[in-house]
Amino acid sequence: MKVDDLRVLEADELGVRLKTARRELYELRFKHAVGQLENASQISKVRHDIARIMTVLRERDFGIVASVAAPHEEALVAVAEPLEEEAPAAKPKRTRKKTEDKS
């Protein structure tokens, strides 16, 4: 499963694929715990698929639009609205507690 293939899908289809992939990961983990899993690398492949799906969903949440002109060209990514830069908050100064001698 490639990211470009996921970007053309609707949100509800991505949700279905995410749910299916999570279910598959659950079953693979169960098989691994029982000792029935022959290829343990399947777990990492499914985890990567889940991450790809979640990335596409988050891109849509943030308004990042990706369009692919041709298979041999790179995907163009444009941000819908420029983000405003915020000034970093000032850190409070640390002060030492003065201890009194109790002699």
N, C-alpha and C positions, 0 to 999 in steps of 0.2 A: 504494500500500500504506500503510495507516494503522496507527498503533501499537495502537489498540484492536482491530483485526483480528488483529494478531500476538499480543496477550496472551491470546486465547482458544485459541490453538493449543498442541498438546503439544510437549514439548521435542524429540522426534525429528523432528517436522514442521518445527520452527524450524531444526534442524540441516540438514535437506534444503534448506530455502529459503536458508540461509546459504551452503551449498556451491554451490547453483545461481547465486546472485547473485555469488559470487566468481568463478565460471567465466565468467559473462557479463561481468564487469568485465575479466577477462583478455582475452577476445575483443574487447571494445571498444577496449582499449588497443592490441592488436595491429592492429586495423583502422585506428586513428588513426595509428599509426606508419607503416603502409603507404600511408596516404592514401585509404583506402576508406570512412572514416566520414563520413557526410553531416552528422550532427547531433552535435557534440561535447558538448552539454549532457547527453546520455544518460549519459556517464561520471559526472558529478556526481550524477545521479538514482540511479544504481545504488550509488554510494558512500553516499548518504544512506540507501538501503534497507538496506545492510549495517550501518550504524550503528544503525538502528532495531532490527534483529534482535538485534544484540549487546547493546543496551541492555536489551531484554526478558530476554535470557538472564542478564545480570548482575543485574538486579532479582531474579530468581528465586534466584540464588546468595546474595544478601544477605538474602533473606527478605522482600523488599518485596512486598506483595500489593496488586494494583490490582483494584478491582471497579467495573464500570460499571452504575449503576442504570437509567439511561435515556439514550437518545442525546442529549437536550437538557440533561442534567445533567453536571456535571464528574465526572471519575473521582475516586474517593476512594482515597487512598493511605494505607495504614497500615503501620507498621513492626512486624514480628513481636515483636521484643524491643528494648527501649530500649538504646541503646549507652551504655557506661560512658565517662565522660569521663576521659581520662588527663591527668595533669599534664605540661606540656611539659618535656622534658629540658633540664637546664641546659647552656648552651653553655660549653665550656672557654674560659678566659681566654687571650687571645693575649698572648704575651710577645715582646719584641724580643730578638733575639740581640745580645749585647754584642760588639762587635768591638774587638779590641786593636790599638793602633797599633804597627805594625812599622816604626818609624823608626830 
